């Protein structure tokens, strides 16, 4: 279902297209709880980097735990 952006309706169609294209240009989809959201590409990159860092930290913690004697 489409929703009207009232501020755009008073602009010429060409301007409406340019504005709407700019909204979608640098956004990435992210799915949370079966809902899709568009987020800025920079935020998507940040999330990806954080996920990689968490994976690295988990791997390091597992490596440090393996081989240690329990107290």
C-alpha positions as CSV (number, residue, x, y, z in Angstrom):
1,X,0.0,0.0,0.0
2,X,1.4,3.4,-1.0
3,X,1.4,6.4,1.3
4,X,1.3,9.9,0.1
5,X,4.1,12.3,1.2
6,X,2.0,15.5,1.2
7,X,5.1,17.8,1.0
8,X,6.0,16.2,-2.3
9,X,2.6,16.5,-3.9
10,X,3.0,20.2,-4.5
11,X,6.2,19.7,-6.4
12,X,6.6,19.0,-10.1
13,X,6.8,15.3,-11.0
14,X,10.4,15.5,-12.0
15,X,11.4,16.9,-8.6
16,X,9.3,14.3,-6.8
17,X,11.2,11.5,-8.7
18,X,14.6,13.1,-7.9
19,X,13.7,13.3,-4.2
20,X,12.3,9.8,-4.0
21,X,15.4,8.4,-5.8
22,X,17.7,10.1,-3.4
23,X,15.8,8.5,-0.5
24,X,16.5,5.0,-1.8
25,X,19.9,5.6,-3.3
26,X,22.1,5.1,-0.2
27,X,19.9,2.9,1.9
28,X,20.2,-0.8,2.6
29,X,17.5,-3.1,3.7
30,X,17.8,-4.8,7.1
31,X,15.4,-7.3,8.5
32,X,14.5,-7.3,12.2
33,X,11.7,-9.5,13.5
34,X,10.4,-10.3,10.0
35,X,10.1,-6.6,9.2
36,X,12.3,-4.9,6.6
37,X,13.7,-1.4,7.3
38,X,15.8,0.8,5.1
39,X,18.9,2.2,6.9
40,X,21.7,4.4,5.6
41,X,24.6,2.6,4.0
42,X,27.0,3.9,6.6
43,X,24.9,2.4,9.4
44,X,24.7,-0.9,7.6
45,X,28.5,-0.9,7.2
46,X,28.9,-0.1,10.9
47,X,26.6,-3.1,11.8
48,X,28.6,-5.4,9.5
49,X,31.9,-4.3,11.1
50,X,30.5,-4.8,14.6
51,X,29.3,-8.3,13.8
52,X,32.8,-9.1,12.4
53,X,34.5,-7.7,15.6
54,X,32.1,-9.7,17.8
55,X,33.0,-12.9,15.8
56,X,36.7,-12.2,16.3
57,X,36.3,-11.6,20.0
58,X,34.3,-14.8,20.4
59,X,36.9,-16.8,18.5
60,X,39.7,-15.3,20.7
61,X,37.7,-16.0,23.9
62,X,37.1,-19.6,22.8
63,X,40.8,-20.0,22.0
64,X,41.8,-18.7,25.4
65,X,39.4,-21.0,27.2
66,X,40.5,-24.1,25.4
67,X,43.4,-25.7,27.1
68,X,43.0,-23.9,30.4
69,X,42.5,-26.0,33.5
70,X,39.4,-25.4,35.6
71,X,40.0,-23.9,39.0
